[in-house]
Amino acid sequence: MRLMRARCFQAWLISLCSFLLPGSLSWAEDGGATTDLDIEETLEEARAFGLVETDAAGNEWLIAPIPSYSPTFGWTLAVPVARVYRPESANPEDPAWMTGVGGFYSENESWGGGLFHRMNLGHDKWRLMSALAYADINYNYYGFGNIGGDRDRYIELSQTFGGGVLEALREISPNLYFGMRLVGTRTEVTDIGFPTLNLDLPGPEKGLVMDIVSLIPRLLYDTRDNDFYPHSGTLASLQVTLSSDSWGSDFEYSLYKLEWNHYLSLGDNQVLAMRVAGKYAAGRAPFFVLPAMGQGSDLRGYLAGVYRDNALVAGQAEYRLRLTKRFGIVAFAGIGGVGPGLDDLEEALPSYGGGLRWVLAKENDISLRVDIGWGKNDHEIYVGVGEAF
């Protein structure tokens, strides 16, 4: 079972730039990259969409403009371009190497781009990755703790991120991988506005240039039978982000993140997917590192960052039903909370909703996803490629 996963090309691009983006925006609450990418699986997905060109030597180009919609950014267009190849010293069964660039632009005028390289050594016992990227992100800051939960009270922020990441992963037993990631990021918060209320929310380091250097040990276990639409198996991960002035960071903090996904087949056309996640930030963490409901897969129905604090716990289940070979429906429900500590979550935050699926690539079970989720006080709409988790 391979470690690196990619649900879609959009995930490929966002993983390239994710270590630059604030945690409140769904992608980088640990301040580090989430380059969960499997080159072979990405190639199969590209072939399914007819987006791969192969030369006489068997090397391939990937070019894939992918639109998506999220509550934070609105409509976004991501465009990755990558070269997939094998060096002469590689065996035919070894994973291919990949070198790529990409960029994105969103409806709220956020943008970014970067480049990365991924290679495998020792017949895939070692997986090495490096990346550089820059992003200019616009978003709303809602505070944290007891102030959170009111989406009408916010500060409008513009934040730039630039930096790089190095990662090395080693297979230590079947289905189990361990590795270390080093992330260096420089970020600046500017253009602070008060479009609704002239209030002083705690948290933003206003107008400051901040350097964040993190060491991130990672452990991952994966027994899923399919990467894009699992019918059975488990995906579990544990990582700890460590930031310290001892290695050049302006912040002293640690961020613990535990995730567990399990998939259970209920028949040929039915799957029950379950997810539990916990996050906890200790020390002096910048506001964009603190866990926030609505980011990533936890939970739908919440605008990312409205509920934010030092700790987050969320659990959810999703019933997936394929009515035909191409058309399906889902229903989901969950509950979570944020608070100063894991034993001090301030209130229960429910989540429920449903969605439609249209299978774009039958061979790889890759679907267009349209979901609507209801939270405690509002609802949100999501459009993308691949399942929510």
C-alpha positions as CSV (number, residue, x, y, z in Angstrom):
1,M,0.0,0.0,0.0
2,R,1.4,3.3,-1.0
3,L,1.8,6.2,1.4
4,M,1.4,9.2,-0.8
5,R,-2.2,9.9,-1.9
6,A,-3.8,12.3,-4.3
7,R,-7.6,12.5,-4.6
8,C,-7.5,14.9,-7.6
9,F,-5.4,17.3,-9.5
10,Q,-6.8,20.1,-7.4
11,A,-5.3,18.4,-4.4
12,W,-2.0,18.1,-6.2
13,L,-1.8,21.8,-6.8
14,I,-3.1,22.8,-3.3
15,S,-0.7,20.4,-1.7
16,L,2.1,22.2,-3.6
17,C,1.2,25.6,-2.1
18,S,-0.5,24.4,1.1
19,F,2.5,25.1,3.4
20,L,2.1,28.8,2.5
21,L,-1.6,29.1,3.4
22,P,-3.1,29.9,6.8
23,G,-4.6,27.1,8.8
24,S,-7.9,29.0,8.9
25,L,-8.1,28.5,5.2
26,S,-8.3,24.7,5.3
27,W,-4.9,23.6,4.2
28,A,-2.0,24.3,6.6
29,E,-2.9,24.5,10.2
30,D,0.4,22.9,11.0
31,G,2.3,25.6,9.0
32,G,3.6,22.8,6.8
33,A,3.0,21.3,3.4
34,T,0.5,18.6,2.9
35,T,2.0,17.0,-0.2
36,D,0.1,13.7,0.0
37,L,0.8,12.7,-3.6
38,D,1.1,9.4,-5.3
39,I,2.7,9.8,-8.7
40,E,1.3,6.5,-10.2
41,E,-2.2,7.2,-8.9
42,T,-2.0,10.8,-10.3
43,L,-1.0,9.4,-13.6
44,E,-3.9,7.0,-13.7
45,E,-6.3,9.9,-12.9
46,A,-4.8,12.0,-15.6
47,R,-5.1,9.3,-18.2
48,A,-8.8,8.8,-17.1
49,F,-9.4,12.5,-17.9
50,G,-7.3,12.4,-21.1
51,L,-4.9,15.0,-19.7
52,V,-1.6,13.1,-20.2
53,E,0.7,13.3,-23.3
54,T,3.3,10.5,-23.5
55,D,6.5,10.8,-25.6
56,A,8.5,8.0,-27.3
57,A,10.5,7.3,-24.2
58,G,7.5,6.8,-22.0
59,N,7.8,10.0,-20.1
60,E,4.6,12.0,-19.7
61,W,3.3,15.6,-19.3
62,L,0.4,16.5,-17.1
63,I,-1.6,19.7,-17.7
64,A,-4.9,20.0,-15.9
65,P,-6.9,23.2,-15.2
66,I,-9.3,22.4,-12.3
67,P,-12.1,24.6,-11.0
68,S,-13.5,24.4,-7.5
69,Y,-15.7,26.3,-5.0
70,S,-15.2,26.9,-1.3
71,P,-16.9,29.2,1.2
72,T,-13.7,31.0,2.0
73,F,-12.3,31.7,-1.5
74,G,-15.4,31.4,-3.8
75,W,-14.6,29.9,-7.2
76,T,-10.9,29.0,-7.7
77,L,-9.0,27.8,-10.8
78,A,-5.9,25.7,-10.2
79,V,-3.5,24.9,-13.1
80,P,-0.7,22.3,-12.4
81,V,1.9,21.4,-15.1
82,A,4.2,18.5,-14.4
83,R,6.8,16.2,-16.0
84,V,6.6,12.5,-14.9
85,Y,9.6,10.4,-15.7
86,R,11.9,7.6,-14.6
87,P,15.7,8.0,-14.4
88,E,17.8,5.5,-16.3
89,S,18.9,3.8,-13.1
90,A,15.3,3.1,-12.0
91,N,13.7,-0.3,-12.3
92,P,10.5,-0.5,-14.4
93,E,8.4,-1.3,-11.3
94,D,9.8,1.7,-9.3
95,P,7.5,4.7,-9.0
96,A,8.1,7.5,-11.4
97,W,9.7,10.8,-10.4
98,M,7.8,14.1,-10.8
99,T,8.9,17.7,-11.3
100,G,6.2,20.3,-11.6
101,V,5.0,23.9,-11.3
102,G,1.5,25.2,-10.7
103,G,-0.6,28.2,-9.8
104,F,-4.1,29.2,-8.7
105,Y,-6.4,32.2,-8.7
106,S,-9.6,32.6,-6.7
107,E,-12.7,34.7,-6.9
108,N,-11.7,36.8,-3.8
109,E,-8.4,37.7,-5.6
110,S,-6.2,35.3,-3.7
111,W,-3.4,33.7,-5.8
112,G,-0.3,31.7,-5.5
113,G,2.2,29.4,-7.3
114,G,5.2,27.2,-6.8
115,L,7.3,24.3,-7.9
116,F,8.2,20.9,-6.5
117,H,10.2,17.7,-7.1
118,R,9.4,14.2,-5.8
119,M,11.7,11.2,-6.1
120,N,12.0,7.6,-4.8
121,L,15.1,5.7,-3.8
122,G,15.9,2.2,-2.7
123,H,13.1,0.7,-4.8
124,D,10.5,2.9,-3.0
125,K,11.8,2.4,0.5
126,W,12.7,6.1,0.7
127,R,10.5,8.9,-0.6
128,L,11.9,12.4,-0.9
129,M,10.2,15.6,-1.7
130,S,11.1,19.3,-1.9
131,A,9.0,22.4,-2.8
132,L,9.1,26.2,-3.0
133,A,6.0,28.4,-3.2
134,Y,4.5,31.8,-2.8
135,A,0.9,32.9,-2.1
136,D,-1.1,36.1,-1.5
137,I,-4.3,35.2,0.4
138,N,-7.3,37.3,1.3
139,Y,-9.6,36.1,4.1
140,N,-11.6,37.2,7.1
141,Y,-10.4,36.7,10.7
142,Y,-13.2,36.0,13.3
143,G,-11.2,35.9,16.5
144,F,-11.0,32.8,18.7
145,G,-12.3,31.5,22.0
146,N,-15.5,33.0,23.3
147,I,-15.5,35.7,20.6
148,G,-15.7,33.1,17.8
149,G,-19.0,31.9,16.4
150,D,-20.3,35.3,15.0
151,R,-19.6,35.4,11.3
152,D,-20.8,39.1,11.2
153,R,-17.8,40.2,13.4
154,Y,-14.6,39.9,11.5
155,I,-11.4,41.7,10.4
156,E,-10.5,41.6,6.7
157,L,-6.9,40.4,6.3
158,S,-4.4,40.1,3.4
159,Q,-1.5,37.7,4.1
160,T,1.5,36.7,2.0
161,F,3.4,33.5,2.5
162,G,6.7,32.4,0.9
163,G,8.9,29.5,1.8
164,G,10.0,25.9,1.2
165,V,9.7,22.3,2.5
166,L,11.9,19.2,2.6
167,E,10.6,15.8,3.5
168,A,12.0,12.3,3.8
169,L,9.8,9.2,4.5
170,R,10.8,5.6,5.2
171,E,8.8,2.5,5.0
172,I,9.2,0.8,8.4
173,S,6.7,-2.0,8.0
174,P,4.0,-3.0,5.6
175,N,1.4,-0.2,5.3
176,L,3.3,1.9,7.9
177,Y,5.5,4.9,7.1
178,F,7.5,7.3,9.2
179,G,9.3,10.4,8.2
180,M,10.4,14.0,9.0
181,R,9.4,17.2,7.3
182,L,11.3,20.6,7.6
183,V,9.3,23.7,6.7
184,G,10.5,27.3,6.5
185,T,7.9,30.1,5.9
186,R,8.0,33.9,6.0
187,T,4.6,35.5,6.2
188,E,3.3,39.1,6.6
189,V,-0.2,40.3,7.5
190,T,-1.2,43.6,5.8
191,D,-4.2,45.5,4.6
192,I,-6.3,45.1,7.7
193,G,-9.8,46.5,7.3
194,F,-12.9,46.6,9.4
195,P,-15.8,46.3,6.9
196,T,-18.6,45.7,9.4
197,L,-17.5,46.8,12.9
198,N,-14.6,48.8,14.3
199,L,-13.6,46.1,16.8
200,D,-10.3,44.9,18.3
201,L,-10.3,41.1,17.9
202,P,-7.4,39.3,19.6
203,G,-4.9,37.4,17.6
204,P,-3.5,38.9,14.4
205,E,0.1,40.0,14.5
206,K,-0.7,43.1,12.5
207,G,1.7,44.3,9.9
208,L,4.5,42.1,11.1
209,V,6.9,40.0,9.1
210,M,7.0,36.5,10.8
211,D,9.4,33.7,10.2
212,I,8.1,30.2,11.1
213,V,10.5,27.2,11.0
214,S,8.9,23.8,11.9
215,L,10.1,20.2,12.3
216,I,7.3,17.8,11.7
217,P,7.6,14.0,12.4
218,R,4.9,12.0,10.7
219,L,3.5,8.5,11.1
220,L,0.9,7.1,8.6
221,Y,-1.0,3.8,8.4
222,D,-3.0,3.0,5.2
223,T,-4.9,-0.2,4.3
224,R,-7.6,1.3,2.0
225,D,-8.6,-0.7,-1.0
226,N,-8.9,2.4,-3.2
227,D,-7.5,5.9,-3.0
228,F,-10.3,7.8,-4.6
229,Y,-13.4,5.9,-3.5
230,P,-12.5,3.4,-0.7
231,H,-14.9,0.5,0.1
232,S,-12.9,-0.8,3.0
233,G,-9.8,-0.2,5.0
234,T,-8.3,2.4,7.3
235,L,-6.3,5.6,6.9
236,A,-4.7,6.9,10.1
237,S,-2.1,9.5,10.7
238,L,-0.3,11.2,13.5
239,Q,2.0,14.2,13.3
240,V,3.5,16.8,15.6
241,T,4.6,20.2,14.4
242,L,7.4,21.6,16.5
243,S,8.4,25.3,16.1
244,S,11.2,26.9,18.2
245,D,13.5,29.8,18.2
246,S,16.3,27.2,18.6
247,W,16.1,26.6,14.8
248,G,15.1,30.2,13.7
249,S,11.4,30.4,14.3
250,D,9.7,33.6,15.7
251,F,7.2,31.3,17.6
252,E,7.6,28.6,20.2
253,Y,4.7,26.2,19.9
254,S,3.7,22.6,19.1
255,L,0.7,21.4,17.2
256,Y,-0.6,17.8,17.6
257,K,-2.8,16.3,14.9
258,L,-4.4,12.8,14.9
259,E,-6.8,11.7,12.2
260,W,-8.6,8.3,11.7
261,N,-10.7,7.4,8.6
262,H,-12.4,4.0,8.3
263,Y,-14.4,2.7,5.4
264,L,-17.0,-0.1,5.5
265,S,-18.7,-1.7,2.6
266,L,-22.5,-2.2,3.0
267,G,-23.0,-3.8,-0.4
268,D,-21.9,-3.4,-4.0
269,N,-23.1,0.2,-4.2
270,Q,-23.1,1.4,-0.6
271,V,-20.2,2.6,1.6
272,L,-20.2,3.9,5.1
273,A,-17.2,6.3,5.7
274,M,-16.3,7.4,9.2
275,R,-13.8,10.0,10.4
276,V,-12.5,11.2,13.8
277,A,-10.0,14.0,14.1
278,G,-8.3,15.8,17.0
279,K,-6.0,18.8,17.0
280,Y,-4.3,20.7,19.9
281,A,-1.9,23.7,19.8
282,A,0.3,24.3,22.8
283,G,2.6,27.3,23.4
284,R,2.7,30.6,21.6
285,A,1.2,29.7,18.3
286,P,0.3,32.4,15.7
287,F,-3.5,32.8,15.1
288,F,-3.4,31.2,11.7
289,V,-2.0,28.0,13.1
290,L,-4.8,27.5,15.7
291,P,-7.3,24.7,14.8
292,A,-10.5,26.0,13.3
293,M,-13.8,24.3,12.4
294,G,-14.6,24.2,8.8
295,Q,-11.0,23.7,7.5
296,G,-10.1,20.6,5.6
297,S,-12.6,17.8,6.2
298,D,-13.8,19.0,9.7
299,L,-16.7,19.9,9.5
300,R,-18.9,20.9,6.5
301,G,-21.4,23.7,7.2
302,Y,-19.0,26.1,8.9
303,L,-17.1,29.0,7.4
304,A,-13.5,28.3,8.1
305,G,-12.2,30.2,11.1
306,V,-15.5,31.3,12.6
307,Y,-14.9,28.8,15.4
308,R,-11.2,28.7,16.4
309,D,-9.3,27.9,19.5
310,N,-6.3,25.9,20.9
311,A,-8.2,22.5,20.6
312,L,-10.5,20.9,18.2
313,V,-12.3,17.5,18.2
314,A,-14.6,16.4,15.4
315,G,-16.3,13.2,14.3
316,Q,-18.5,12.4,11.3
317,A,-20.0,9.7,9.2
318,E,-21.1,9.7,5.5
319,Y,-23.4,7.2,3.8
320,R,-22.5,6.9,0.0
321,L,-24.9,5.3,-2.4
322,R,-24.3,4.8,-6.1
323,L,-27.7,4.8,-7.9
324,T,-26.2,4.2,-11.4
325,K,-22.6,3.6,-12.7
326,R,-22.2,7.4,-12.8
327,F,-24.7,9.0,-10.5
328,G,-24.6,8.8,-6.7
329,I,-25.9,10.6,-3.6
330,V,-24.5,11.0,-0.1
331,A,-25.8,12.0,3.3
332,F,-23.5,13.0,6.2
333,A,-23.7,14.0,9.9
334,G,-21.2,14.9,12.5
335,I,-20.4,16.8,15.6
336,G,-17.4,18.6,17.0
337,G,-16.2,21.4,19.1
338,V,-13.4,23.9,19.8
339,G,-12.1,25.2,23.1
340,P,-9.0,26.1,25.2
341,G,-8.2,22.4,25.8
342,L,-9.3,19.0,24.7
343,D,-11.2,18.6,28.1
344,D,-12.7,22.1,27.8
345,L,-14.7,22.3,24.6
346,E,-17.0,25.2,24.8
347,E,-20.1,24.0,22.9
348,A,-21.3,21.2,20.6
349,L,-21.2,22.1,16.9
350,P,-23.4,19.9,14.8
351,S,-23.0,19.2,11.1
352,Y,-25.3,17.5,8.6
353,G,-26.2,17.6,5.0
354,G,-26.1,15.8,1.7
355,G,-24.7,15.9,-1.8
356,L,-24.6,14.7,-5.4
357,R,-21.9,12.7,-7.1
358,W,-21.2,12.4,-10.9
359,V,-18.5,9.9,-11.8
360,L,-16.0,11.7,-14.1
361,A,-13.6,8.7,-14.4
362,K,-15.2,5.3,-14.1
363,E,-12.0,3.3,-14.2
364,N,-10.6,5.2,-11.1
365,D,-13.9,6.0,-9.4
366,I,-13.3,9.8,-9.4
367,S,-16.4,11.9,-8.9
368,L,-17.4,15.6,-9.2
369,R,-18.7,16.5,-5.7
370,V,-21.4,19.0,-4.9
371,D,-22.3,19.2,-1.2
372,I,-24.4,21.4,1.0
373,G,-23.7,21.3,4.7
374,W,-25.6,22.9,7.6
375,G,-23.8,24.0,10.8
376,K,-25.1,25.5,13.9
377,N,-26.2,28.8,12.5
378,D,-25.8,28.7,8.7
379,H,-25.1,26.5,5.7
380,E,-22.3,26.3,3.1
381,I,-21.9,24.9,-0.4
382,Y,-18.9,23.0,-1.7
383,V,-17.8,21.9,-5.2
384,G,-14.8,19.9,-6.0
385,V,-13.3,16.6,-7.3
386,G,-13.0,13.6,-5.1
387,E,-14.7,12.6,-1.8
388,A,-14.7,14.9,1.3
389,F,-12.5,12.3,3.1
